Structures are given as structure tokens and as C-alpha cells.
Amino acid sequence: MEKMKGIHHITAIVGDPQENMDFYAGILGLRFVKKTINFDDPGTYHFYFGNEDADPGTIMTFFPWANAYKGKVGSGQVGITTFLIPTNSLDFWENRLKSFHIETKKVTRFGETFLQFEDVHGLHLELVERETGATNSWEFNGVTKEVAIKGFGGAVLYSGAPHKTAELLEDVMELESLGQEGNYLRFKASGEIGNIIDIELAPVGRGVMGVGTVHHIAWRASNDEEHVNWQHKIHDHQYGVTEIKDRNYFHAIYFREHGGLLFEIATDPPGFMIDEPKDSLGEKLMLPKWQEVNRESIENHLQPINIREVKGEI
């Protein structure tokens, strides 16, 4: 087995779908790469945002439920999702977020400066400059490739049992331990993006799933053979891992780690161009084959959304 490369995708629960679209495409400048449905709840959208090529390690996904109840960020969740930006672009992002009346603050961990803020539904986010990771050539609404988000930098995990979570990352998933600074443990996966995981050691109140919280974090498996090996390894370490599920764009297994977080391991292939060409990603509602017979009723139920430019104040 290869060493764990890092994050494949992160999936969160949010509110109104158009507000979600305006924030991540309009303000953050991410590419909308897939409009589909929650396979377990076909009356709900599942949105995917990423870089121009929809690469693993860049994909932020959402279940948007308008008028759903508000969640609480806390233990058993990804507390902060970290996005990776090019060097010398933090000032651009600080000014851009300010122009949309988004409050920000700068914090330091392990010698790095993070710009922290919340999305429109209360999800905790941060930006960090690093040289690693390929340039994202997608440009939209004033976000050029020189400053565009490259993908995930990583995540801050809020665990109900931080040292148990740390043991899993280091001993089972084979991330490298980079030590402790203050109330944080840091681990590094082998990939160039989505590879830095910090665990918060200070007590955090228990999280409540709902709007503004992360549902699960997914890790990368390079292919189906490696995916099966991960399933066996997780099972052998006494975690209750699921059967392999076909998510159309990847295969997935899930397990709950001892700190309460829901972990997924997802395959890199087949990817998001299995049902749409690169140039038209995200333009149509894509359904799994078994739901095509229900397309009309599904489309009639879902709230119409548009990818559109939004303007801040200069």
C-alpha cells in the first residue's frame, strides 16, 4: 500500500443552495464541478466545488438544505477546513473577504499564518499560503490563477479523544507526526495538498450535526486495489468499516474513529469527468443511472440555482 496522500474531499451541511453557490463560486472563486443529488436522499442536492480539473484533494462538497436547523461546531467534527493559496496572496484574500463584509482574523500555528473566517452558513474556514501544490488555472469573478485556491491545505480536527485520533493517523493511516505546539498536534500525509492535519487538544464542546458543520472528511486511495487493502486494514484494527459503496465518481468506505469523527476513504478514479467533459463540468444535473427514471420529479423538486458573479464593495 502507498502511504496516505491526504484529503480526497470534505463534505459539509449548509443552508440555502444559491447562497452556498454564491459563496464558494462567486466569492472564493472555486469551480463548480458537479451538480448531482444526495444518493441517500435524492430530494437534496449534492454540490461539488474544486479546481479547474476537479482533482482529488481540491473537492469541497455540500448537502444544502434550505431552512434546515443550525448545527454546532464541536468535537467529533472537522473544526476548521483549510484551503491552500499561493504565496504572496494572503493580502488579496483579506481585502477580498473584507469587501464582502466577511470578518477575518489571523492566527499562527507551527510558524504559519492562517486567515480565518466563516462562510455564509457558519462553516469555519481558513486560508494558508504554501509553495506546494499546482496552480489552479480556473478564473472567475475577479479571482485569477495567481491567487486562486489550489485545493485543501488540510484540516483542524476536533476530537472527543484527541490522542486516540492521533494514534489512528500515525499508526494505522501512516501520517508522519510533526510534533506538538501549544494545544495542537500536527501530522503530515505524503501528498502535496490536503496533507497537513492538526488535532486540537484543548477540550471542545460536543458538536451537533446541522447547517454549518462538516459531515465527514474523506481520505485518498489511489485505486480500487489499494481501497480494498485500506478496508481490510481498518477492519483489522477493530474499526467498524462499511462495505464499499459506489458513489459514481469514486468508491467509498466509511468508519467512525474513536474521537467521533466520520472518516471516509475514497478512490481517486474514476473521477468527475466520467459523465461530463471537462469544459462543461457542473452545467447539468447529473443523476446516477438508477435515478434517471425519476429525473422529472427530482428536477421539479429541487430549487433552481445559478452560477453567477457577485460583487463586493471596493
Phi and psi in degrees as GROMACS dihedral restraints (atoms count N, CA, C in turn):
[ dihedral_restraints ]
;  ai    aj    ak    al  type     phi  dphi    fc
    3     4     5     6     1   -70.7    20    10
    4     5     6     7     1   157.7    20    10
    6     7     8     9     1   -69.5    20    10
    7     8     9    10     1   152.0    20    10
    9    10    11    12     1   -59.2    20    10
   10    11    12    13     1   125.7    20    10
   12    13    14    15     1   -77.8    20    10
   13    14    15    16     1   -28.9    20    10
   15    16    17    18     1   136.2    20    10
   16    17    18    19     1  -150.3    20    10
   18    19    20    21     1   -77.8    20    10
   19    20    21    22     1   134.7    20    10
   21    22    23    24     1   -88.8    20    10
   22    23    24    25     1   -54.5    20    10
   24    25    26    27     1  -155.4    20    10
   25    26    27    28     1   165.4    20    10
   27    28    29    30     1  -127.8    20    10
   28    29    30    31     1   135.3    20    10
   30    31    32    33     1  -119.2    20    10
   31    32    33    34     1   130.3    20    10
   33    34    35    36     1  -127.5    20    10
   34    35    36    37     1   161.6    20    10
   36    37    38    39     1  -102.7    20    10
   37    38    39    40     1   129.1    20    10
   39    40    41    42     1  -134.3    20    10
   40    41    42    43     1  -178.3    20    10
   42    43    44    45     1   -95.4    20    10
   43    44    45    46     1  -123.8    20    10
   45    46    47    48     1   -55.7    20    10
   46    47    48    49     1   128.0    20    10
   48    49    50    51     1   -64.3    20    10
   49    50    51    52     1   -34.4    20    10
   51    52    53    54     1   -70.3    20    10
   52    53    54    55     1   -36.8    20    10
   54    55    56    57     1   -62.5    20    10
   55    56    57    58     1   -39.8    20    10
   57    58    59    60     1   -62.8    20    10
   58    59    60    61     1   -43.8    20    10
   60    61    62    63     1   -63.6    20    10
   61    62    63    64     1   -44.8    20    10
   63    64    65    66     1   -63.8    20    10
   64    65    66    67     1   -34.7    20    10
   66    67    68    69     1   -74.2    20    10
   67    68    69    70     1   -51.4    20    10
   69    70    71    72     1   -81.8    20    10
   70    71    72    73     1   -33.8    20    10
   72    73    74    75     1   -88.4    20    10
   73    74    75    76     1   -48.5    20    10
   75    76    77    78     1   -73.0    20    10
   76    77    78    79     1   -44.5    20    10
   78    79    80    81     1   -92.0    20    10
   79    80    81    82     1   -51.6    20    10
   81    82    83    84     1   -80.7    20    10
   82    83    84    85     1   -14.6    20    10
   84    85    86    87     1    75.1    20    10
   85    86    87    88     1    17.7    20    10
   87    88    89    90     1   -74.1    20    10
   88    89    90    91     1   154.5    20    10
   90    91    92    93     1   -82.3    20    10
   91    92    93    94     1   132.6    20    10
   93    94    95    96     1   -80.4    20    10
   94    95    96    97     1   109.3    20    10
   96    97    98    99     1  -105.5    20    10
   97    98    99   100     1   -14.6    20    10
   99   100   101   102     1  -159.6    20    10
  100   101   102   103     1   128.9    20    10
  102   103   104   105     1  -113.7    20    10
  103   104   105   106     1   107.8    20    10
  105   106   107   108     1  -139.7    20    10
  106   107   108   109     1  -158.7    20    10
  108   109   110   111     1  -124.1    20    10
  109   110   111   112     1   160.3    20    10
  111   112   113   114     1   -67.9    20    10
  112   113   114   115     1   113.8    20    10
  114   115   116   117     1   -60.4    20    10
  115   116   117   118     1   -25.8    20    10
  117   118   119   120     1   -93.2    20    10
  118   119   120   121     1    -6.0    20    10
  120   121   122   123     1  -151.0    20    10
  121   122   123   124     1    77.5    20    10
  123   124   125   126     1   -64.2    20    10
  124   125   126   127     1    -7.6    20    10
  126   127   128   129     1   -86.2    20    10
  127   128   129   130     1     4.6    20    10
  129   130   131   132     1  -121.2    20    10
  130   131   132   133     1   138.4    20    10
  132   133   134   135     1   -63.6    20    10
  133   134   135   136     1   157.1    20    10
  135   136   137   138     1  -131.8    20    10
  136   137   138   139     1   112.0    20    10
  138   139   140   141     1   -99.0    20    10
  139   140   141   142     1   143.9    20    10
  141   142   143   144     1  -126.7    20    10
  142   143   144   145     1   129.7    20    10
  144   145   146   147     1  -121.3    20    10
  145   146   147   148     1   149.7    20    10
  147   148   149   150     1  -168.0    20    10
  148   149   150   151     1  -154.7    20    10
  150   151   152   153     1   -88.1    20    10
  151   152   153   154     1  -175.5    20    10
  153   154   155   156     1   -58.9    20    10
  154   155   156   157     1   -36.7    20    10
  156   157   158   159     1   -96.0    20    10
  157   158   159   160     1     5.3    20    10
  159   160   161   162     1    53.5    20    10
  160   161   162   163     1    46.4    20    10
  162   163   164   165     1   -77.9    20    10
  163   164   165   166     1   146.9    20    10
  165   166   167   168     1   -56.5    20    10
  166   167   168   169     1   142.8    20    10
  168   169   170   171     1    94.5    20    10
  169   170   171   172     1    -6.1    20    10
  171   172   173   174     1  -120.7    20    10
  172   173   174   175     1    -2.5    20    10
  174   175   176   177     1   -94.7    20    10
  175   176   177   178     1   114.1    20    10
  177   178   179   180     1  -105.0    20    10
  178   179   180   181     1   127.3    20    10
  180   181   182   183     1  -122.2    20    10
  181   182   183   184     1   156.3    20    10
  183   184   185   186     1  -141.3    20    10
  184   185   186   187     1   141.8    20    10
  186   187   188   189     1  -103.1    20    10
  187   188   189   190     1   102.6    20    10
  189   190   191   192     1   -91.5    20    10
  190   191   192   193     1   120.9    20    10
  192   193   194   195     1  -120.1    20    10
  193   194   195   196     1   104.2    20    10
  195   196   197   198     1   -63.6    20    10
  196   197   198   199     1   136.2    20    10
  198   199   200   201     1    67.6    20    10
  199   200   201   202     1    16.0    20    10
  201   202   203   204     1   -76.9    20    10
  202   203   204   205     1   164.3    20    10
  204   205   206   207     1   -73.8    20    10
  205   206   207   208     1   150.8    20    10
  207   208   209   210     1   -76.8    20    10
  208   209   210   211     1   135.9    20    10
  210   211   212   213     1   -91.4    20    10
  211   212   213   214     1  -177.4    20    10
  213   214   215   216     1  -131.1    20    10
  214   215   216   217     1   123.1    20    10
  216   217   218   219     1   -71.9    20    10
  217   218   219   220     1   128.5    20    10
  219   220   221   222     1  -172.9    20    10
  220   221   222   223     1  -163.1    20    10
  222   223   224   225     1   -63.3    20    10
  223   224   225   226     1   149.4    20    10
  225   226   227   228     1    86.3    20    10
  226   227   228   229     1    14.8    20    10
  228   229   230   231     1  -140.9    20    10
  229   230   231   232     1   162.9    20    10
  231   232   233   234     1   -70.2    20    10
  232   233   234   235     1   116.8    20    10
  234   235   236   237     1   -77.8    20    10
  235   236   237   238     1   -40.6    20    10
  237   238   239   240     1  -138.2    20    10
  238   239   240   241     1   130.7    20    10
  240   241   242   243     1   -95.6    20    10
  241   242   243   244     1   126.2    20    10
  243   244   245   246     1  -103.8    20    10
  244   245   246   247     1   124.7    20    10
  246   247   248   249     1  -102.7    20    10
  247   248   249   250     1   145.8    20    10
  249   250   251   252     1   -99.6    20    10
  250   251   252   253     1   128.9    20    10
  252   253   254   255     1  -125.0    20    10
  253   254   255   256     1   159.7    20    10
  255   256   257   258     1   -64.8    20    10
  256   257   258   259     1   157.7    20    10
  258   259   260   261     1   -61.5    20    10
  259   260   261   262     1   147.9    20    10
  261   262   263   264     1    66.6    20    10
  262   263   264   265     1    25.0    20    10
  264   265   266   267     1  -116.8    20    10
  265   266   267   268     1    -1.1    20    10
  267   268   269   270     1   -64.3    20    10
  268   269   270   271     1   -37.7    20    10
  270   271   272   273     1   -63.0    20    10
  271   272   273   274     1   -40.3    20    10
  273   274   275   276     1   -56.7    20    10
  274   275   276   277     1   -46.9    20    10
  276   277   278   279     1   -70.6    20    10
  277   278   279   280     1   -35.7    20    10
  279   280   281   282     1   -62.7    20    10
  280   281   282   283     1   -43.4    20    10
  282   283   284   285     1   -69.5    20    10
  283   284   285   286     1   -38.2    20    10
  285   286   287   288     1   -65.1    20    10
  286   287   288   289     1   -47.1    20    10
  288   289   290   291     1   -63.5    20    10
  289   290   291   292     1   -38.7    20    10
  291   292   293   294     1   -60.7    20    10
  292   293   294   295     1   -37.5    20    10
  294   295   296   297     1   -65.7    20    10
  295   296   297   298     1   -21.1    20    10
  297   298   299   300     1  -100.9    20    10
  298   299   300   301     1    14.8    20    10
  300   301   302   303     1    60.8    20    10
  301   302   303   304     1    36.4    20    10
  303   304   305   306     1  -100.0    20    10
  304   305   306   307     1   119.9    20    10
  306   307   308   309     1   -71.2    20    10
  307   308   309   310     1   138.8    20    10
  309   310   311   312     1  -131.0    20    10
  310   311   312   313     1   160.0    20    10
  312   313   314   315     1  -147.5    20    10
  313   314   315   316     1   151.0    20    10
  315   316   317   318     1  -103.0    20    10
  316   317   318   319     1   134.4    20    10
  318   319   320   321     1  -131.5    20    10
  319   320   321   322     1   161.0    20    10
  321   322   323   324     1  -122.2    20    10
  322   323   324   325     1   131.8    20    10
  324   325   326   327     1  -137.0    20    10
  325   326   327   328     1   131.4    20    10
  327   328   329   330     1    51.1    20    10
  328   329   330   331     1    39.7    20    10
  330   331   332   333     1    77.6    20    10
  331   332   333   334     1     6.5    20    10
  333   334   335   336     1  -110.3    20    10
  334   335   336   337     1   146.7    20    10
  336   337   338   339     1   -98.1    20    10
  337   338   339   340     1   128.8    20    10
  339   340   341   342     1  -116.7    20    10
  340   341   342   343     1   135.6    20    10
  342   343   344   345     1   -99.1    20    10
  343   344   345   346     1   110.8    20    10
  345   346   347   348     1  -101.9    20    10
  346   347   348   349     1   146.1    20    10
  348   349   350   351     1  -164.1    20    10
  349   350   351   352     1   176.2    20    10
  351   352   353   354     1  -120.0    20    10
  352   353   354   355     1   149.6    20    10
  354   355   356   357     1   -80.5    20    10
  355   356   357   358     1  -177.6    20    10
  357   358   359   360     1   -63.4    20    10
  358   359   360   361     1   -19.7    20    10
  360   361   362   363     1  -111.6    20    10
  361   362   363   364     1    11.4    20    10
  363   364   365   366     1    95.4    20    10
  364   365   366   367     1     5.7    20    10
  366   367   368   369     1   -69.7    20    10
  367   368   369   370     1   135.1    20    10
  369   370   371   372     1   -85.2    20    10
  370   371   372   373     1   122.6    20    10
  372   373   374   375     1  -129.3    20    10
  373   374   375   376     1   162.2    20    10
  375   376   377   378     1  -155.1    20    10
  376   377   378   379     1   155.8    20    10
  378   379   380   381     1  -117.1    20    10
  379   380   381   382     1   141.8    20    10
  381   382   383   384     1  -140.1    20    10
  382   383   384   385     1   139.2    20    10
  384   385   386   387     1   -83.6    20    10
  385   386   387   388     1   131.4    20    10
  387   388   389   390     1  -148.3    20    10
  388   389   390   391     1   151.6    20    10
  390   391   392   393     1   -75.8    20    10
  391   392   393   394     1   -24.0    20    10
  393   394   395   396     1   -69.8    20    10
  394   395   396   397     1   157.5    20    10
  396   397   398   399     1    93.4    20    10
  397   398   399   400     1   141.1    20    10
  399   400   401   402     1   -72.9    20    10
  400   401   402   403     1   152.5    20    10
  402   403   404   405     1   -62.9    20    10
  403   404   405   406     1   138.8    20    10
  405   406   407   408     1   -92.4    20    10
  406   407   408   409     1   113.9    20    10
  408   409   410   411     1   -82.3    20    10
  409   410   411   412     1    -2.9    20    10
  411   412   413   414     1   -71.5    20    10
  412   413   414   415     1   129.7    20    10
  414   415   416   417     1  -126.4    20    10
  415   416   417   418     1   131.7    20    10
  417   418   419   420     1  -158.3    20    10
  418   419   420   421     1   134.6    20    10
  420   421   422   423     1    53.6    20    10
  421   422   423   424     1    43.7    20    10
  423   424   425   426     1    91.1    20    10
  424   425   426   427     1    -3.5    20    10
  426   427   428   429     1   -98.0    20    10
  427   428   429   430     1   110.1    20    10
  429   430   431   432     1   -94.6    20    10
  430   431   432   433     1   168.7    20    10
  432   433   434   435     1   -64.2    20    10
  433   434   435   436     1   -22.3    20    10
  435   436   437   438     1   -68.2    20    10
  436   437   438   439     1   -22.3    20    10
  438   439   440   441     1  -125.3    20    10
  439   440   441   442     1    -2.6    20    10
  441   442   443   444     1   -63.6    20    10
  442   443   444   445     1   144.6    20    10
  444   445   446   447     1   -58.7    20    10
  445   446   447   448     1   129.3    20    10
  447   448   449   450     1   -87.3    20    10
  448   449   450   451     1   -20.2    20    10
  450   451   452   453     1   149.0    20    10
  451   452   453   454     1  -155.2    20    10
  453   454   455   456     1   -81.5    20    10
  454   455   456   457     1   140.8    20    10
  456   457   458   459     1   -85.1    20    10
  457   458   459   460     1   -33.1    20    10
  459   460   461   462     1   156.7    20    10
  460   461   462   463     1  -141.7    20    10
  462   463   464   465     1  -162.6    20    10
  463   464   465   466     1   157.0    20    10
  465   466   467   468     1  -107.1    20    10
  466   467   468   469     1   121.2    20    10
  468   469   470   471     1   -95.1    20    10
  469   470   471   472     1   132.8    20    10
  471   472   473   474     1  -102.6    20    10
  472   473   474   475     1   106.8    20    10
  474   475   476   477     1  -110.4    20    10
  475   476   477   478     1   142.6    20    10
  477   478   479   480     1   -75.5    20    10
  478   479   480   481     1   -12.4    20    10
  480   481   482   483     1  -145.1    20    10
  481   482   483   484     1    75.8    20    10
  483   484   485   486     1   -54.0    20    10
  484   485   486   487     1   -40.4    20    10
  486   487   488   489     1   -74.5    20    10
  487   488   489   490     1   -27.9    20    10
  489   490   491   492     1   -68.4    20    10
  490   491   492   493     1   -40.9    20    10
  492   493   494   495     1   -63.7    20    10
  493   494   495   496     1   -40.7    20    10
  495   496   497   498     1   -62.0    20    10
  496   497   498   499     1   -41.2    20    10
  498   499   500   501     1   -61.4    20    10
  499   500   501   502     1   -41.2    20    10
  501   502   503   504     1   -61.3    20    10
  502   503   504   505     1   -48.5    20    10
  504   505   506   507     1   -61.9    20    10
  505   506   507   508     1   -42.3    20    10
  507   508   509   510     1   -84.0    20    10
  508   509   510   511     1   -47.4    20    10
  510   511   512   513     1   -86.2    20    10
  511   512   513   514     1   -31.6    20    10
  513   514   515   516     1  -101.4    20    10
  514   515   516   517     1   -49.2    20    10
  516   517   518   519     1   -89.1    20    10
  517   518   519   520     1    -7.6    20    10
  519   520   521   522     1    63.6    20    10
  520   521   522   523     1    35.9    20    10
  522   523   524   525     1   -76.6    20    10
  523   524   525   526     1   150.6    20    10
  525   526   527   528     1   -82.4    20    10
  526   527   528   529     1   130.1    20    10
  528   529   530   531     1   -77.7    20    10
  529   530   531   532     1   125.7    20    10
  531   532   533   534     1  -104.1    20    10
  532   533   534   535     1     6.0    20    10
  534   535   536   537     1   101.1    20    10
  535   536   537   538     1  -168.0    20    10
  537   538   539   540     1  -123.2    20    10
  538   539   540   541     1   140.9    20    10
  540   541   542   543     1  -137.1    20    10
  541   542   543   544     1   116.1    20    10
  543   544   545   546     1    59.5    20    10
  544   545   546   547     1  -126.0    20    10
  546   547   548   549     1   -93.9    20    10
  547   548   549   550     1    20.2    20    10
  549   550   551   552     1  -125.7    20    10
  550   551   552   553     1   138.3    20    10
  552   553   554   555     1  -101.1    20    10
  553   554   555   556     1   141.8    20    10
  555   556   557   558     1  -122.1    20    10
  556   557   558   559     1   137.9    20    10
  558   559   560   561     1  -131.2    20    10
  559   560   561   562     1   152.4    20    10
  561   562   563   564     1  -131.1    20    10
  562   563   564   565     1   128.6    20    10
  564   565   566   567     1   -88.0    20    10
  565   566   567   568     1   176.1    20    10
  567   568   569   570     1   -84.3    20    10
  568   569   570   571     1   -14.8    20    10
  570   571   572   573     1   -78.1    20    10
  571   572   573   574     1   175.2    20    10
  573   574   575   576     1   -89.0    20    10
  574   575   576   577     1   -24.1    20    10
  576   577   578   579     1  -128.8    20    10
  577   578   579   580     1   160.5    20    10
  579   580   581   582     1    58.7    20    10
  580   581   582   583     1    32.1    20    10
  582   583   584   585     1  -113.9    20    10
  583   584   585   586     1    -8.2    20    10
  585   586   587   588     1  -107.9    20    10
  586   587   588   589     1   117.2    20    10
  588   589   590   591     1  -117.2    20    10
  589   590   591   592     1   121.1    20    10
  591   592   593   594     1  -106.6    20    10
  592   593   594   595     1   137.1    20    10
  594   595   596   597     1  -109.5    20    10
  595   596   597   598     1   124.7    20    10
  597   598   599   600     1   -76.4    20    10
  598   599   600   601     1   123.6    20    10
  600   601   602   603     1   -91.3    20    10
  601   602   603   604     1   -26.3    20    10
  603   604   605   606     1   -66.4    20    10
  604   605   606   607     1   143.7    20    10
  606   607   608   609     1   -57.7    20    10
  607   608   609   610     1   135.2    20    10
  609   610   611   612     1  -126.8    20    10
  610   611   612   613     1   135.9    20    10
  612   613   614   615     1   -58.4    20    10
  613   614   615   616     1   154.4    20    10
  615   616   617   618     1   -63.7    20    10
  616   617   618   619     1   133.7    20    10
  618   619   620   621     1   -74.6    20    10
  619   620   621   622     1   152.7    20    10
  621   622   623   624     1  -124.0    20    10
  622   623   624   625     1   122.3    20    10
  624   625   626   627     1   -66.2    20    10
  625   626   627   628     1   134.9    20    10
  627   628   629   630     1   168.2    20    10
  628   629   630   631     1  -169.5    20    10
  630   631   632   633     1   -58.1    20    10
  631   632   633   634     1   132.0    20    10
  633   634   635   636     1    90.6    20    10
  634   635   636   637     1    16.4    20    10
  636   637   638   639     1  -129.9    20    10
  637   638   639   640     1   156.3    20    10
  639   640   641   642     1   -83.3    20    10
  640   641   642   643     1   131.2    20    10
  642   643   644   645     1   -79.7    20    10
  643   644   645   646     1   -47.1    20    10
  645   646   647   648     1  -160.4    20    10
  646   647   648   649     1   161.8    20    10
  648   649   650   651     1  -116.2    20    10
  649   650   651   652     1   133.2    20    10
  651   652   653   654     1  -113.1    20    10
  652   653   654   655     1   138.0    20    10
  654   655   656   657     1  -107.4    20    10
  655   656   657   658     1   161.4    20    10
  657   658   659   660     1   -93.9    20    10
  658   659   660   661     1   136.0    20    10
  660   661   662   663     1  -120.4    20    10
  661   662   663   664     1   133.2    20    10
  663   664   665   666     1   -68.6    20    10
  664   665   666   667     1   -28.2    20    10
  666   667   668   669     1  -160.0    20    10
  667   668   669   670     1   178.0    20    10
  669   670   671   672     1   -67.8    20    10
  670   671   672   673     1   -36.3    20    10
  672   673   674   675     1   -63.2    20    10
  673   674   675   676     1   -46.3    20    10
  675   676   677   678     1   -64.6    20    10
  676   677   678   679     1   -35.2    20    10
  678   679   680   681     1   -60.1    20    10
  679   680   681   682     1   -46.3    20    10
  681   682   683   684     1   -62.7    20    10
  682   683   684   685     1   -40.1    20    10
  684   685   686   687     1   -61.7    20    10
  685   686   687   688     1   -40.1    20    10
  687   688   689   690     1   -64.4    20    10
  688   689   690   691     1   -41.2    20    10
  690   691   692   693     1   -57.6    20    10
  691   692   693   694     1   -46.1    20    10
  693   694   695   696     1   -65.2    20    10
  694   695   696   697     1   -41.3    20    10
  696   697   698   699     1   -65.6    20    10
  697   698   699   700     1   -43.4    20    10
  699   700   701   702     1   -62.7    20    10
  700   701   702   703     1   -42.4    20    10
  702   703   704   705     1   -63.1    20    10
  703   704   705   706     1   -42.3    20    10
  705   706   707   708     1   -64.5    20    10
  706   707   708   709     1   -22.8    20    10
  708   709   710   711     1   -95.4    20    10
  709   710   711   712     1    19.9    20    10
  711   712   713   714     1    70.6    20    10
  712   713   714   715     1    30.6    20    10
  714   715   716   717     1  -101.2    20    10
  715   716   717   718     1   142.4    20    10
  717   718   719   720     1   -81.6    20    10
  718   719   720   721     1    88.1    20    10
  720   721   722   723     1   -92.0    20    10
  721   722   723   724     1   145.9    20    10
  723   724   725   726     1   -79.4    20    10
  724   725   726   727     1   172.1    20    10
  726   727   728   729     1   -68.6    20    10
  727   728   729   730     1   166.3    20    10
  729   730   731   732     1   -75.6    20    10
  730   731   732   733     1   128.5    20    10
  732   733   734   735     1  -110.4    20    10
  733   734   735   736     1   138.2    20    10
  735   736   737   738     1   -87.8    20    10
  736   737   738   739     1   110.8    20    10
  738   739   740   741     1  -102.0    20    10
  739   740   741   742     1    21.8    20    10
  741   742   743   744     1    71.3    20    10
  742   743   744   745     1   -52.9    20    10
  744   745   746   747     1   -94.6    20    10
  745   746   747   748     1   -10.2    20    10
  747   748   749   750     1  -166.6    20    10
  748   749   750   751     1   164.6    20    10
  750   751   752   753     1  -101.3    20    10
  751   752   753   754     1   148.0    20    10
  753   754   755   756     1  -138.8    20    10
  754   755   756   757     1   144.8    20    10
  756   757   758   759     1  -126.9    20    10
  757   758   759   760     1   154.8    20    10
  759   760   761   762     1  -133.7    20    10
  760   761   762   763     1   147.9    20    10
  762   763   764   765     1  -156.0    20    10
  763   764   765   766     1   152.1    20    10
  765   766   767   768     1   -97.4    20    10
  766   767   768   769     1   121.1    20    10
  768   769   770   771     1   -82.6    20    10
  769   770   771   772     1   171.8    20    10
  771   772   773   774     1   -70.3    20    10
  772   773   774   775     1   -14.7    20    10
  774   775   776   777     1   -91.4    20    10
  775   776   777   778     1     2.7    20    10
  777   778   779   780     1    98.5    20    10
  778   779   780   781     1    -6.8    20    10
  780   781   782   783     1   -78.0    20    10
  781   782   783   784     1   142.1    20    10
  783   784   785   786     1   -87.1    20    10
  784   785   786   787     1   116.7    20    10
  786   787   788   789     1  -103.5    20    10
  787   788   789   790     1   144.1    20    10
  789   790   791   792     1  -124.7    20    10
  790   791   792   793     1   148.8    20    10
  792   793   794   795     1  -119.5    20    10
  793   794   795   796     1   125.0    20    10
  795   796   797   798     1  -123.3    20    10
  796   797   798   799     1   145.7    20    10
  798   799   800   801     1   -80.1    20    10
  799   800   801   802     1   145.5    20    10
  801   802   803   804     1   -62.3    20    10
  802   803   804   805     1   -48.2    20    10
  804   805   806   807     1   -86.6    20    10
  805   806   807   808     1   162.2    20    10
  807   808   809   810     1   -81.6    20    10
  808   809   810   811     1   -14.5    20    10
  810   811   812   813     1    92.8    20    10
  811   812   813   814     1   178.8    20    10
  813   814   815   816     1   -90.0    20    10
  814   815   816   817     1    -0.3    20    10
  816   817   818   819     1  -101.5    20    10
  817   818   819   820     1    15.0    20    10
  819   820   821   822     1   -69.1    20    10
  820   821   822   823     1   -26.3    20    10
  822   823   824   825     1  -127.8    20    10
  823   824   825   826     1     1.2    20    10
  825   826   827   828     1  -146.5    20    10
  826   827   828   829     1   141.6    20    10
  828   829   830   831     1   -70.8    20    10
  829   830   831   832     1   157.6    20    10
  831   832   833   834     1   -54.3    20    10
  832   833   834   835     1   -41.6    20    10
  834   835   836   837     1   -68.9    20    10
  835   836   837   838     1   -18.3    20    10
  837   838   839   840     1  -123.7    20    10
  838   839   840   841     1    24.8    20    10
  840   841   842   843     1   -56.0    20    10
  841   842   843   844     1   135.3    20    10
  843   844   845   846     1    81.9    20    10
  844   845   846   847     1     1.9    20    10
  846   847   848   849     1   -82.8    20    10
  847   848   849   850     1   -27.7    20    10
  849   850   851   852     1  -122.7    20    10
  850   851   852   853     1   156.7    20    10
  852   853   854   855     1   -74.1    20    10
  853   854   855   856     1   116.4    20    10
  855   856   857   858     1  -101.8    20    10
  856   857   858   859     1   128.0    20    10
  858   859   860   861     1  -115.7    20    10
  859   860   861   862     1   148.2    20    10
  861   862   863   864     1   -64.3    20    10
  862   863   864   865     1   153.4    20    10
  864   865   866   867     1   -53.1    20    10
  865   866   867   868     1   -38.2    20    10
  867   868   869   870     1   -73.6    20    10
  868   869   870   871     1    -9.1    20    10
  870   871   872   873     1  -104.8    20    10
  871   872   873   874     1    -2.3    20    10
  873   874   875   876     1   -60.0    20    10
  874   875   876   877     1   -33.4    20    10
  876   877   878   879     1   -65.3    20    10
  877   878   879   880     1   -19.2    20    10
  879   880   881   882     1  -104.3    20    10
  880   881   882   883     1    12.9    20    10
  882   883   884   885     1   -54.9    20    10
  883   884   885   886     1   -47.2    20    10
  885   886   887   888     1   -60.9    20    10
  886   887   888   889     1   -46.7    20    10
  888   889   890   891     1   -68.4    20    10
  889   890   891   892     1   -36.3    20    10
  891   892   893   894     1   -65.4    20    10
  892   893   894   895     1   -47.2    20    10
  894   895   896   897     1   -63.3    20    10
  895   896   897   898     1   -36.0    20    10
  897   898   899   900     1   -68.7    20    10
  898   899   900   901     1   -26.6    20    10
  900   901   902   903     1   -83.7    20    10
  901   902   903   904     1   -33.2    20    10
  903   904   905   906     1   -77.3    20    10
  904   905   906   907     1   142.9    20    10
  906   907   908   909     1   -68.9    20    10
  907   908   909   910     1   130.3    20    10
  909   910   911   912     1   -62.8    20    10
  910   911   912   913     1   142.5    20    10
  912   913   914   915     1  -136.0    20    10
  913   914   915   916     1   158.2    20    10
  915   916   917   918     1  -135.6    20    10
  916   917   918   919     1   140.6    20    10
  918   919   920   921     1   -84.4    20    10
  919   920   921   922     1   118.0    20    10
  921   922   923   924     1  -144.7    20    10
  922   923   924   925     1   157.0    20    10
  924   925   926   927     1   -76.4    20    10
  925   926   927   928     1   141.6    20    10
  927   928   929   930     1  -124.1    20    10
  928   929   930   931     1   148.5    20    10
  930   931   932   933     1  -115.6    20    10
  931   932   933   934     1   132.0    20    10
  933   934   935   936     1   -92.2    20    10
  934   935   936   937     1  -174.5    20    10
  936   937   938   939     1  -101.3    20    10
  937   938   939   940     1   127.3    20    10
